[in-house]
Every structure is written in C-alpha cells, then in structure tokens.
Amino acid sequence: MSSLLEIENAADRLPLDQKKELVSFLLARLRSGDGQLPPPRDIPVQTIEKWVADDEQGYRRFLGGA
C-alpha cells in the first residue's frame, strides 16, 4: 500500500477486533516516536455528567419530534 487512502480503505474492511489492534499499534508508534502526544484532559466529573444529561435531553426531544 502506497497511499494513506489505500490504507484507510483497507482499515475500513477490517473486523472490529483488528481495527482495535491497529489503533493500539498506531498509538504505540506515536508514543515511541519523537512527537509528543497532548496530555490527557482533566475534565471535572460534573462537567461530563452535564454533557451526558444535555445529550440525553436532546435525544428525548428528538424522539418526541420536538
């Protein structure tokens, strides 16, 4: 495979377990390279809970046809 598009198309055809394995492989390569990954985001639990509640409320409105 010589192009990113070919690799993307091949990855689309993989079963889910192999896609997960591919992601793990790529992350390991990124971590071992000279590039730095951004630090994990420290999001307060309350913020995440609010996002989830807002999303659920929007989903209920969607189902209700509002």
Order of alpha helices (4+ residues) and beta strands (2+ residues): alpha-alpha-alpha
